[in-house]
Amino acid sequence: MYRDANDPRRLRLGRVSGLTLLLVCSLLAVGLLFYLALALRPEAKREFAGEQELNIYCAAGIAKPVQEVLDAHNREFGTRFKLARTGGSG
């Protein structure tokens, strides 16, 4: 191998390049942030389906058929879907 300590071709045993260290630290930071974003979000707390209410928004022209479908679904599955009535836009 190379015997001269000043030779740039000499192997650097035990040292990590700055770019490699930056890449590894960045990947770890992104992974940690991804985990925290999923674990700490408020909606991550699961509730039973019977305790949740879901508002459904639709156009006024199809509100009656959608309400019939929601009523049938609520009866069959015990869910609480509700058609949100917001009034006209005009």
Beta strands, then each sheet from edge to edge (+ up, - down):
strand 1: 54-56
strand 2: 81-83
sheet 1: 1+ 2+
end
